[in-house]
Amino acid sequence: MSFIGIFVALACIIGGNLLEGGHPGALLNLPAFLIVVGATFGAALTQFPFHVVGGVGKRFIWFILPPKRDLLERSLLLQELANLARKGGFLALEEKLDDLPDPFLKKGLSMLVDGFDKDRIIDTLEDDIEFEYEDVELTAKFFEAMGGYAPTMGIIGAVLGLIHAMGLLDKPDELGGGIAVAFVATIYGVAFANLLFLPFGNRVKLFAHEIKHYNMMTLVAIGSIADGVSPQQLASRLDGYVGGHGGKESKEA
């Protein structure tokens, strides 16, 4: 995901604040940040098991380096493997296994080489596709949950700030700081939800669909290789997968 959208949104918010005569420094408040972001993360931790949180940490790099899949390159590789199997049999694929970086493709071809029947291979790989899809979807749901909790945590921060401010009525010099925490916490809650957490969740959902599409194309090819189709026939079967997604997707980080 490109961060251009986030930068545009922040620039508009800060620019509008400046046009109104505000100061960017007024939006920086550590207590408000801790209340909103810390409590939001804690609430999400309560909802999800630790293995989901581990997946979130592992996939956070995707927002900087998206998980790219080159569909055209994969199609050409699969055609090459189909040609190799057609000429030398499934055992001829064995020498290629160590050169394959994709564990999904490697697993499917290994099952072919080991003599598993086609239906068993398809069922196993379909399960793997579904398990991975659900795992990535849980990461998306984690961010969506944070997007749901953040505005409420902003309200909690606002109330805490006002409670603190009420205790400073006899200290006018400190009263402004307490009120600032209240309003900044509200801004943080809404902004983090709508500029980060919810967009991140939706973006991860898109990644999940792209990965599933990529693996489904590989699954179709492995089934076709098991049937002994020619590279030309395989290319025809894969055209819909490649053409329907522009040919080129991201490479996994």
MIVEX-523970 format. One line per 4 residues: number of its first residue (from 0); their letters; for each residue x, y, z of N, C-alpha, C. Coordinates in Angstrom, 3 decimals, decimal comma, always signed. Layout:
% residues N
NUM = a = X Y Z X Y Z X Y Z | ...
//
This chain:
% residues 253
0 = msfi = +0,838 -1,185 +0,000 +0,000 +0,000 +0,000 +0,876 +1,238 +0,000 | +0,537 +2,200 -0,826 +1,247 +3,461 -0,834 +0,751 +4,330 +0,309 | +1,684 +5,050 +0,930 +1,314 +5,951 +2,012 +0,930 +7,328 +1,484 | +0,848 +7,461 +0,170 +0,502 +8,760 -0,405 -0,856 +9,225 +0,094
4 = gifv = -1,819 +8,316 +0,154 -3,154 +8,680 +0,611 -3,148 +9,216 +2,023 | -2,372 +8,570 +2,902 -2,289 +9,030 +4,288 -1,647 +10,406 +4,357 | -0,584 +10,619 +3,572 +0,079 +11,918 +3,555 -0,865 +13,013 +3,052 | -1,658 +12,677 +2,024 -2,617 +13,656 +1,500 -3,640 +14,016 +2,571
8 = alac = -4,159 +12,998 +3,258 -5,160 +13,241 +4,299 -4,585 +14,082 +5,428 | -3,376 +13,727 +5,881 -2,744 +14,490 +6,968 -2,453 +15,925 +6,533 | -1,997 +16,082 +5,276 -1,704 +17,428 +4,783 -2,962 +18,286 +4,759 | -4,083 +17,685 +4,374 -5,340 +18,444 +4,341 -5,791 +18,821 +5,745
12 = iigg = -5,656 +17,879 +6,684 -6,072 +18,162 +8,060 -5,199 +19,245 +8,681 | -3,880 +19,069 +8,555 -2,968 +20,057 +9,140 -3,086 +21,389 +8,418 | -3,241 +21,329 +7,068 -3,406 +22,575 +6,308 -4,663 +23,319 +6,717 | -5,769 +22,580 +6,908 -7,000 +23,219 +7,363 -6,838 +23,829 +8,736
16 = nlle = -6,105 +23,136 +9,589 -5,852 +23,661 +10,935 -5,055 +24,961 +10,882 | -4,064 +24,997 +9,989 -3,261 +26,212 +9,841 -4,096 +27,368 +9,289 | -4,963 +27,066 +8,330 -5,816 +28,113 +7,755 -6,767 +28,700 +8,798 | -7,121 +27,887 +9,770 -8,000 +28,361 +10,839 -7,226 +29,105 +11,921
20 = gghp = -5,905 +29,189 +11,741 -5,088 +29,896 +12,724 -4,522 +28,998 +13,803 | -4,677 +27,687 +13,644 -4,151 +26,760 +14,636 -2,667 +26,523 +14,468 | -2,099 +25,764 +15,403 -0,674 +25,446 +15,358 -0,519 +23,930 +15,360 | +0,311 +23,364 +14,448 +0,467 +21,906 +14,390 +0,888 +21,294 +15,718
24 = gall = +1,688 +22,027 +16,487 +2,145 +21,511 +17,769 +1,015 +21,236 +18,736 | -0,109 +21,914 +18,549 -1,249 +21,708 +19,439 -1,860 +20,323 +19,266 | -1,566 +19,667 +18,124 -2,116 +18,340 +17,865 -1,234 +17,225 +18,421 | -0,080 +17,599 +18,952 +0,837 +16,608 +19,516 +0,635 +16,537 +21,023
28 = nlpa = +0,164 +15,398 +21,492 -0,115 +15,246 +22,920 +0,120 +13,802 +23,311 | +1,195 +13,556 +24,061 +1,566 +12,193 +24,429 +0,516 +11,495 +25,287 | -0,043 +12,151 +26,331 -1,082 +11,460 +27,114 -2,263 +11,012 +26,258 | -2,712 +11,877 +25,355 -3,838 +11,514 +24,488 -3,465 +10,331 +23,595
32 = fliv = -2,234 +10,326 +23,093 -1,767 +9,234 +22,243 -1,767 +7,914 +23,009 | -1,254 +7,940 +24,227 -1,191 +6,716 +25,028 -2,591 +6,183 +25,342 | -3,490 +7,098 +25,678 -4,856 +6,676 +26,008 -5,519 +6,031 +24,804 | -5,430 +6,672 +23,651 -6,151 +6,192 +22,473 -5,480 +4,971 +21,863
36 = vgat = -4,220 +5,097 +21,487 -3,552 +4,001 +20,779 -3,291 +2,822 +21,710 | -2,795 +3,105 +22,913 -2,514 +2,022 +23,857 -3,758 +1,260 +24,257 | -4,819 +1,972 +24,611 -6,053 +1,303 +25,016 -6,714 +0,579 +23,847 | -6,625 +1,157 +22,656 -7,192 +0,496 +21,471 -6,482 -0,816 +21,198
40 = fgaa = -5,157 -0,800 +21,264 -4,389 -2,023 +21,040 -4,705 -3,053 +22,124 | -4,813 -2,601 +23,370 -5,149 -3,513 +24,456 -6,507 -4,159 +24,275 | -7,491 -3,376 +23,811 -8,824 -3,927 +23,572 -8,792 -4,980 +22,465 | -8,006 -4,712 +21,416 -7,879 -5,684 +20,329 -7,175 -6,950 +20,809
44 = ltqf = -6,185 -6,799 +21,699 -5,507 -7,968 +22,259 -6,479 -8,847 +23,027 | -7,446 -8,207 +23,686 -8,444 -8,966 +24,432 -9,322 -9,793 +23,500 | -9,566 -9,291 +22,312 -10,465 -9,952 +21,365 -9,799 -11,095 +20,615 | -8,494 -10,974 +20,319 -7,829 -11,944 +19,446 -6,759 -12,724 +20,199
48 = pfhv = -6,534 -13,990 +19,822 -5,443 -14,771 +20,424 -4,080 -14,268 +19,960 | -3,047 -14,699 +20,661 -1,713 -14,169 +20,385 -1,193 -14,563 +19,003 | -1,618 -15,706 +18,458 -1,111 -16,088 +17,135 -1,598 -15,110 +16,064 | -2,772 -14,515 +16,276 -3,264 -13,502 +15,338 -2,410 -12,236 +15,453
52 = vggv = -2,086 -11,861 +16,692 -1,248 -10,678 +16,910 +0,125 -10,881 +16,281 | +0,647 -12,114 +16,377 +1,920 -12,415 +15,738 +1,841 -12,258 +14,230 | +0,719 -12,667 +13,642 +0,528 -12,493 +12,202 +0,460 -11,037 +11,811 | -0,153 -10,214 +12,680 -0,220 -8,765 +12,411 +1,183 -8,173 +12,381
56 = gkrf = +2,000 -8,553 +13,360 +3,368 -8,037 +13,395 +4,181 -8,479 +12,192 | +3,980 -9,736 +11,776 +4,733 -10,285 +10,632 +4,343 -9,593 +9,336 | +3,056 -9,252 +9,222 +2,563 -8,693 +7,955 +2,548 -7,180 +7,927 | +2,950 -6,529 +8,996 +2,912 -5,073 +9,008 +3,824 -4,483 +7,925
60 = iwfi = +4,899 -5,210 +7,597 +5,818 -4,752 +6,555 +5,121 -4,644 +5,210 | +3,978 -5,328 +5,039 +3,249 -5,273 +3,778 +2,807 -3,855 +3,436 | +2,637 -3,008 +4,433 +2,182 -1,654 +4,160 +3,303 -0,784 +3,588 | +4,525 -1,282 +3,698 +5,677 -0,598 +3,102 +6,103 -1,321 +1,830
64 = lppk = +6,182 -2,652 +1,922 +6,546 -3,498 +0,776 +5,412 -4,485 +0,558 | +4,449 -4,173 -0,295 +3,284 -5,050 -0,491 +3,692 -6,439 -0,974 | +2,868 -7,457 -0,630 +3,155 -8,824 -1,076 +2,839 -8,983 -2,549 | +3,816 -8,774 -3,402 +3,580 -8,753 -4,844 +3,640 -10,151 -5,450
68 = rdll = +2,797 -10,347 -6,419 +2,755 -11,607 -7,160 +2,778 -11,293 -8,657 | +3,767 -11,824 -9,345 +3,860 -11,632 -10,785 +3,158 -12,797 -11,468 | +1,929 -12,576 -11,891 +1,116 -13,645 -12,470 +1,666 -14,136 -13,813 | +2,167 -13,212 -14,613 +2,705 -13,608 -15,909 +3,950 -14,468 -15,736
72 = ersl = +4,834 -14,054 -14,839 +6,042 -14,837 -14,582 +5,691 -16,224 -14,053 | +4,692 -16,283 -13,159 +4,270 -17,583 -12,634 +3,688 -18,459 -13,740 | +2,901 -17,868 -14,635 +2,314 -18,620 -15,735 +3,396 -19,228 -16,626 | +4,435 -18,457 -16,935 +5,522 -18,959 -17,778 +6,279 -20,093 -17,087
76 = llqe = +6,488 -19,953 -15,777 +7,166 -21,016 -15,028 +6,337 -22,296 -15,039 | +5,037 -22,157 -14,844 +4,162 -23,327 -14,825 +4,130 -24,015 -16,185 | +4,171 -23,224 -17,256 +4,216 -23,810 -18,592 +5,529 -24,581 -18,809 | +6,607 -24,019 -18,286 +7,904 -24,694 -18,385 +7,879 -26,025 -17,635
80 = lanl = +7,265 -26,027 -16,454 +7,168 -27,256 -15,670 +6,267 -28,284 -16,369 | +5,185 -27,798 -16,998 +4,300 -28,699 -17,732 +5,042 -29,360 -18,894 | +5,863 -28,601 -19,568 +6,644 -29,130 -20,686 +7,648 -30,176 -20,206 | +8,270 -29,877 -19,054 +9,249 -30,804 -18,482 +8,580 -32,120 -18,083
84 = arkg = +7,402 -32,031 -17,455 +6,691 -33,244 -17,022 +6,175 -34,035 -18,211 | +5,777 -33,342 -19,262 +5,241 -34,012 -20,454 +6,339 -34,809 -21,169 | +7,554 -34,256 -21,141 +8,654 -34,929 -21,836 +9,327 -36,002 -20,995 | +9,515 -35,720 -19,700 +10,288 -36,643 -18,869 +9,519 -37,313 -17,756
88 = gfla = +8,206 -37,064 -17,671 +7,421 -37,652 -16,591 +7,527 -36,824 -15,315 | +6,732 -37,195 -14,320 +6,689 -36,420 -13,083 +8,032 -36,441 -12,350 | +8,777 -37,512 -12,470 +10,073 -37,588 -11,786 +11,050 -36,540 -12,313 | +10,822 -36,083 -13,535 +11,701 -35,055 -14,100 +11,536 -33,729 -13,362
92 = leek = +10,430 -33,571 -12,634 +10,196 -32,332 -11,878 +11,035 -32,275 -10,605 | +11,521 -33,437 -10,174 +12,208 -33,498 -8,883 +13,442 -32,598 -8,843 | +14,158 -32,541 -9,945 +15,375 -31,728 -9,978 +15,085 -30,236 -9,900 | +13,826 -29,847 -10,147 +13,443 -28,438 -10,094 +12,981 -27,998 -8,710
96 = lddl = +12,667 -28,959 -7,842 +12,033 -28,627 -6,569 +12,888 -27,703 -5,707 | +14,189 -27,958 -5,658 +15,064 -27,151 -4,798 +15,198 -25,716 -5,276 | +14,860 -25,462 -6,538 +14,988 -24,111 -7,086 +13,705 -23,292 -6,937 | +12,663 -23,892 -6,374 +11,377 -23,197 -6,264 +11,262 -22,514 -4,903
100 = pdpf = +11,161 -21,182 -4,880 +11,068 -20,477 -3,601 +9,670 -20,513 -2,987 | +8,656 -20,792 -3,805 +7,277 -20,786 -3,327 +6,937 -22,130 -2,687 | +6,697 -22,187 -1,365 +6,416 -23,473 -0,712 +5,122 -24,121 -1,193 | +4,150 -23,311 -1,627 +2,882 -23,870 -2,108 +3,093 -24,662 -3,392
104 = lkkg = +3,777 -24,068 -4,354 +4,077 -24,759 -5,609 +4,967 -25,966 -5,351 | +5,942 -25,799 -4,487 +6,873 -26,885 -4,181 +6,136 -28,074 -3,570 | +5,184 -27,801 -2,689 +4,426 -28,873 -2,054 +3,595 -29,643 -3,078 | +2,918 -28,898 -3,972 +2,098 -29,552 -4,979 +2,906 -30,430 -5,916
108 = lsml = +4,044 -29,920 -6,375 +4,886 -30,711 -7,277 +5,508 -31,901 -6,563 | +5,853 -31,717 -5,295 +6,415 -32,832 -4,518 +5,411 -33,966 -4,401 | +4,143 -33,619 -4,205 +3,104 -34,647 -4,128 +2,956 -35,377 -5,465 | +3,097 -34,630 -6,565 +3,060 -35,260 -7,888 +4,211 -36,254 -8,045
112 = vdgf = +5,402 -35,802 -7,670 +6,589 -36,643 -7,796 +6,466 -37,890 -6,921 | +5,843 -37,726 -5,741 +5,722 -38,851 -4,804 +4,587 -39,810 -5,158 | +3,843 -39,502 -6,213 +2,846 -40,436 -6,698 +1,448 -40,283 -6,124 | +1,165 -39,183 -5,460 -0,194 -38,957 -4,964 -1,139 -38,770 -6,144
116 = dkdr = -2,385 -39,250 -5,975 -3,329 -39,078 -7,073 -3,806 -37,630 -7,127 | -4,333 -37,273 -8,284 -4,693 -35,877 -8,534 -5,709 -35,352 -7,531 | -6,748 -36,117 -7,223 -7,795 -35,638 -6,320 -7,240 -35,353 -4,928 | -6,333 -36,209 -4,478 -5,717 -35,996 -3,153 -4,892 -34,714 -3,153
120 = iidt = -4,158 -34,485 -4,212 -3,336 -33,273 -4,310 -4,221 -32,028 -4,317 | -5,287 -32,057 -5,127 -6,183 -30,904 -5,221 -6,829 -30,605 -3,880 | -7,318 -31,645 -3,204 -7,966 -31,437 -1,899 -7,002 -30,833 -0,884 | -5,779 -31,346 -0,866 -4,776 -30,857 +0,091 -4,429 -29,396 -0,170
124 = ledd = -4,209 -29,070 -1,441 -3,831 -27,697 -1,781 -4,988 -26,724 -1,592 | -6,211 -27,176 -1,859 -7,374 -26,314 -1,624 -7,493 -25,978 -0,137 | -7,231 -26,974 +0,721 -7,248 -26,712 +2,165 -6,179 -25,691 +2,542 | -4,983 -25,840 +1,963 -3,894 -24,896 +2,256 -4,269 -23,474 +1,836
128 = iefe = -4,901 -23,341 +0,674 -5,323 -22,033 +0,191 -6,315 -21,412 +1,154 | -7,279 -22,195 +1,597 -8,318 -21,681 +2,492 -7,733 -21,314 +3,855 | -6,825 -22,134 +4,371 -6,204 -21,846 +5,667 -5,414 -20,535 +5,613 | -4,637 -20,357 +4,543 -3,858 -19,127 +4,423 -4,772 -17,921 +4,268
132 = yedv = -5,825 -18,059 +3,482 -6,768 -16,957 +3,277 -7,403 -16,539 +4,605 | -7,829 -17,519 +5,391 -8,445 -17,207 +6,671 -7,446 -16,565 +7,624 | -6,197 -17,017 +7,571 -5,167 -16,455 +8,442 -4,917 -14,979 +8,115 | -4,821 -14,662 +6,830 -4,615 -13,264 +6,432 -5,850 -12,424 +6,756
136 = elta = -7,026 -13,012 +6,600 -8,270 -12,308 +6,922 -8,322 -11,934 +8,397 | -7,776 -12,772 +9,269 -7,749 -12,451 +10,699 -6,907 -11,211 +10,962 | -5,840 -11,038 +10,200 -5,046 -9,814 +10,328 -5,889 -8,598 +9,965 | -6,672 -8,712 +8,899 -7,558 -7,621 +8,494 -8,584 -7,329 +9,586
140 = kffe = -9,138 -8,379 +10,182 -10,140 -8,189 +11,228 -9,535 -7,538 +12,473 | -8,259 -7,800 +12,732 -7,587 -7,155 +13,870 -7,551 -5,642 +13,669 | -7,161 -5,210 +12,473 -7,128 -3,770 +12,195 -8,536 -3,179 +12,197 | -9,503 -3,923 +11,692 -10,882 -3,427 +11,703 -11,390 -3,273 +13,127
144 = amgg = -11,016 -4,214 +13,999 -11,414 -4,106 +15,405 -10,799 -2,859 +16,042 | -9,521 -2,595 +15,748 -8,887 -1,389 +16,280 -9,581 -0,134 +15,752 | -10,015 -0,188 +14,481 -10,747 +0,937 +13,912 -12,079 +1,166 +14,597 | -12,682 +0,095 +15,102 -13,940 +0,236 +15,826 -13,750 +0,742 +17,238
148 = yapt = -12,652 +0,329 +17,892 -12,416 +0,726 +19,275 -11,859 +2,151 +19,406 | -11,064 +2,594 +18,427 -10,330 +3,851 +18,564 -11,227 +5,067 +18,861 | -12,347 +5,284 +18,136 -13,178 +6,454 +18,462 -13,704 +6,431 +19,894 | -14,060 +5,240 +20,385 -14,539 +5,139 +21,763 -13,430 +5,468 +22,744
152 = mgii = -12,216 +5,001 +22,461 -11,088 +5,338 +23,328 -10,810 +6,837 +23,276 | -11,085 +7,451 +22,126 -10,946 +8,897 +22,038 -11,922 +9,613 +22,959 | -13,145 +9,079 +23,039 -14,138 +9,674 +23,943 -13,707 +9,486 +25,397 | -13,183 +8,290 +25,703 -12,687 +8,055 +27,067 -11,575 +9,051 +27,399
156 = gavl = -10,657 +9,260 +26,442 -9,584 +10,230 +26,658 -10,129 +11,634 +26,849 | -11,177 +11,971 +26,103 -11,778 +13,300 +26,232 -12,395 +13,481 +27,607 | -13,104 +12,467 +28,080 -13,727 +12,553 +29,412 -12,660 +12,658 +30,501 | -11,601 +11,829 +30,373 -10,520 +11,908 +31,362 -9,867 +13,289 +31,363
160 = glih = -9,702 +13,852 +30,158 -9,115 +15,193 +30,072 -9,998 +16,246 +30,718 | -11,303 +16,130 +30,528 -12,225 +17,101 +31,134 -12,282 +16,939 +32,644 | -12,228 +15,694 +33,121 -12,193 +15,471 +34,568 -10,967 +16,144 +35,166 | -9,838 +15,955 +34,484 -8,598 +16,588 +34,951 -8,716 +18,112 +34,893
164 = amgl = -9,328 +18,598 +33,806 -9,475 +20,051 +33,662 -10,365 +20,645 +34,752 | -11,405 +19,917 +35,137 -12,291 +20,420 +36,189 -11,563 +20,587 +37,519 | -10,554 +19,802 +37,719 -9,767 +19,931 +38,944 -8,773 +21,075 +38,908 | -8,718 +21,739 +37,768 -7,756 +22,843 +37,609 -8,451 +24,198 +37,480
168 = ldkp = -9,718 +24,259 +37,871 -10,450 +25,519 +37,727 -9,833 +26,647 +38,538 | -9,163 +26,273 +39,631 -8,503 +27,305 +40,450 -7,084 +27,587 +39,973 | -6,682 +26,927 +38,871 -5,341 +27,144 +38,303 -5,477 +27,450 +36,820 | -5,854 +28,638 +36,477 -6,108 +28,990 +35,069 -4,939 +28,704 +34,135
172 = delg = -3,707 +28,802 +34,634 -2,536 +28,575 +33,781 -2,432 +27,123 +33,316 | -2,982 +26,182 +34,099 -2,905 +24,759 +33,755 -4,193 +24,239 +33,150 | -5,228 +25,034 +33,195 -6,539 +24,588 +32,720 -6,532 +24,282 +31,223 | -5,828 +25,124 +30,464 -5,803 +24,928 +29,019 -5,206 +23,600 +28,611
176 = ggia = -4,166 +23,165 +29,317 -3,531 +21,883 +28,989 -4,465 +20,712 +29,196 | -5,235 +20,739 +30,262 -6,179 +19,660 +30,527 -7,268 +19,591 +29,476 | -7,774 +20,738 +29,056 -8,799 +20,769 +28,018 -8,221 +20,310 +26,684 | -6,955 +20,655 +26,419 -6,308 +20,249 +25,170 -6,248 +18,731 +25,046
180 = vafv = -5,907 +18,046 +26,162 -5,867 +16,585 +26,133 -7,229 +16,030 +25,744 | -8,286 +16,655 +26,261 -9,639 +16,178 +25,984 -9,948 +16,233 +24,493 | -9,688 +17,363 +23,881 -10,044 +17,515 +22,471 -9,089 +16,749 +21,551 | -7,807 +16,745 +21,887 -6,837 +16,026 +21,051 -7,107 +14,528 +21,091
184 = atiy = -7,503 +13,999 +22,242 -7,818 +12,574 +22,336 -8,968 +12,207 +21,394 | -9,969 +13,075 +21,306 -11,084 +12,823 +20,390 -10,601 +12,806 +18,946 | -9,746 +13,761 +18,598 -9,195 +13,807 +17,241 -8,386 +12,546 +16,947 | -7,559 +12,131 +17,901 -6,749 +10,938 +17,707 -7,622 +9,705 +17,474
188 = gvaf = -8,676 +9,564 +18,264 -9,537 +8,395 +18,134 -10,152 +8,292 +16,751 | -10,700 +9,397 +16,262 -11,341 +9,388 +14,947 -10,294 +9,273 +13,833 | -9,179 +9,996 +13,981 -8,164 +10,004 +12,927 -7,479 +8,650 +12,776 | -7,072 +8,046 +13,888 -6,406 +6,740 +13,790 -7,345 +5,693 +13,211
192 = anll = -8,624 +5,762 +13,572 -9,582 +4,784 +13,052 -9,744 +4,918 +11,544 | -9,905 +6,148 +11,068 -10,285 +6,357 +9,668 -9,113 +6,607 +8,721 | -7,957 +6,950 +9,277 -6,792 +7,169 +8,421 -5,829 +5,989 +8,427 | -5,856 +5,174 +9,494 -4,902 +4,071 +9,596 -5,572 +2,714 +9,732
196 = flpf = -6,277 +2,502 +10,837 -6,721 +1,148 +11,151 -7,708 +0,582 +10,125 | -8,756 +1,307 +9,798 -9,734 +0,791 +8,839 -9,157 +0,671 +7,429 | -8,404 +1,674 +6,921 -7,755 +1,485 +5,616 -6,773 +0,315 +5,613 | -6,016 +0,141 +6,712 -5,095 -0,987 +6,789 -5,859 -2,306 +6,700
200 = gnrv = -6,972 -2,405 +7,432 -7,761 -3,630 +7,401 -8,284 -3,948 +6,008 | -8,797 -2,943 +5,323 -9,310 -3,154 +3,969 -8,197 -3,515 +2,994 | -7,018 -2,933 +3,211 -5,894 -3,240 +2,334 -5,439 -4,690 +2,519 | -5,418 -5,151 +3,756 -5,033 -6,540 +4,011 -6,041 -7,496 +3,374
204 = klfa = -7,326 -7,125 +3,377 -8,334 -7,946 +2,701 -8,009 -8,083 +1,216 | -7,570 -6,991 +0,615 -7,195 -7,042 -0,801 -5,991 -7,952 -1,004 | -5,008 -7,870 -0,100 -3,861 -8,768 -0,171 -4,323 -10,223 -0,102 | -5,275 -10,507 +0,787 -5,765 -11,878 +0,951 -6,365 -12,399 -0,352
208 = heik = -7,127 -11,562 -1,040 -7,729 -11,970 -2,310 -6,660 -12,172 -3,389 | -5,648 -11,306 -3,416 -4,585 -11,440 -4,413 -3,793 -12,732 -4,210 | -3,491 -13,038 -2,955 -2,739 -14,262 -2,650 -3,560 -15,486 -3,012 | -4,855 -15,461 -2,701 -5,723 -16,595 -3,030 -5,811 -16,789 -4,545
212 = hynm = -5,933 -15,701 -5,284 -5,993 -15,767 -6,740 -4,711 -16,381 -7,299 | -3,585 -15,941 -6,784 -2,275 -16,432 -7,234 -2,142 -17,928 -6,974 | -2,550 -18,364 -5,784 -2,448 -19,781 -5,439 -3,470 -20,622 -6,203 | -4,648 -20,076 -6,472 -5,636 -20,817 -7,259 -5,130 -21,060 -8,678
216 = mtlv = -4,442 -20,071 -9,242 -3,855 -20,254 -10,567 -2,823 -21,384 -10,532 | -2,018 -21,401 -9,476 -1,016 -22,457 -9,328 -1,682 -23,815 -9,170 | -2,775 -23,858 -8,410 -3,499 -25,107 -8,207 -4,052 -25,653 -9,527 | -4,637 -24,773 -10,332 -5,166 -25,185 -11,638 -4,040 -25,761 -12,497
220 = aigs = -2,883 -25,122 -12,449 -1,753 -25,598 -13,258 -1,262 -26,960 -12,788 | -1,186 -27,160 -11,472 -0,716 -28,452 -10,960 -1,692 -29,568 -11,361 | -2,991 -29,276 -11,279 -3,975 -30,256 -11,724 -3,841 -30,560 -13,206 | -3,546 -29,523 -13,986 -3,380 -29,714 -15,428 -2,130 -30,519 -15,738
224 = iadg = -1,046 -30,259 -15,012 +0,179 -31,031 -15,201 -0,075 -32,504 -14,854 | -0,875 -32,728 -13,809 -1,219 -34,105 -13,431 -1,995 -34,803 -14,548 | -2,755 -34,016 -15,312 -3,524 -34,580 -16,432 -2,670 -34,745 -17,688 | -1,431 -34,229 -17,668 -0,544 -34,363 -18,808 -0,824 -33,405 -19,948
228 = vspq = -1,385 -32,222 -19,647 -1,699 -31,273 -20,717 -0,409 -30,675 -21,284 | -0,508 -30,156 -22,479 +0,635 -29,509 -23,121 +0,805 -28,095 -22,569 | +2,002 -27,506 -22,720 +2,206 -26,118 -22,281 +1,238 -25,149 -22,955 | +0,905 -25,407 -24,204 -0,011 -24,524 -24,926 -1,423 -24,591 -24,322
232 = qlas = -1,873 -25,800 -23,998 -3,179 -25,947 -23,368 -3,197 -25,290 -21,988 | -2,097 -25,449 -21,260 -2,015 -24,839 -19,933 -2,048 -23,317 -20,028 | -1,327 -22,768 -20,998 -1,318 -21,314 -21,180 -2,724 -20,796 -21,423 | -3,501 -21,557 -22,203 -4,878 -21,163 -22,481 -5,715 -21,177 -21,210
236 = rldg = -5,503 -22,179 -20,351 -6,254 -22,265 -19,104 -5,886 -21,139 -18,134 | -4,657 -20,693 -18,193 -4,193 -19,679 -17,239 -4,430 -18,254 -17,722 | -4,838 -18,099 -18,979 -5,034 -16,759 -19,531 -6,012 -15,928 -18,702 | -7,069 -16,564 -18,218 -8,061 -15,829 -17,438 -7,493 -15,292 -16,139
240 = yvgg = -6,595 -16,060 -15,512 -5,985 -15,619 -14,265 -5,019 -14,467 -14,507 | -4,224 -14,594 -15,557 -3,217 -13,564 -15,842 -3,860 -12,301 -16,391 | -4,710 -12,464 -17,413 -5,324 -11,314 -18,059 -6,281 -10,566 -17,165 | -6,999 -11,285 -16,302 -7,992 -10,657 -15,441 -7,405 -9,797 -14,359
244 = hggk = -6,099 -9,936 -14,111 -5,462 -9,140 -13,063 -4,291 -8,324 -13,604 | -4,356 -7,976 -14,866 -3,345 -7,081 -15,418 -1,998 -7,697 -15,641 | -1,870 -9,020 -15,442 -0,605 -9,676 -15,723 +0,387 -9,611 -14,612 | +0,535 -8,437 -13,987 +1,600 -8,303 -13,020 +1,065 -7,844 -11,693
248 = eske = +1,442 -8,563 -10,615 +1,073 -8,191 -9,252 +2,374 -8,071 -8,437 | +2,244 -7,739 -7,111 +3,395 -7,540 -6,246 +4,148 -8,808 -5,883 | +5,412 -8,760 -5,448 +6,261 -9,868 -5,001 +6,311 -9,874 -3,499 | +6,109 -11,018 -2,893 +5,981 -11,045 -1,421 +7,225 -10,524 -0,764
252 = a = +6,985 -9,691 +0,283 +8,111 -9,135 +1,017 +8,747 -10,202 +1,857
//
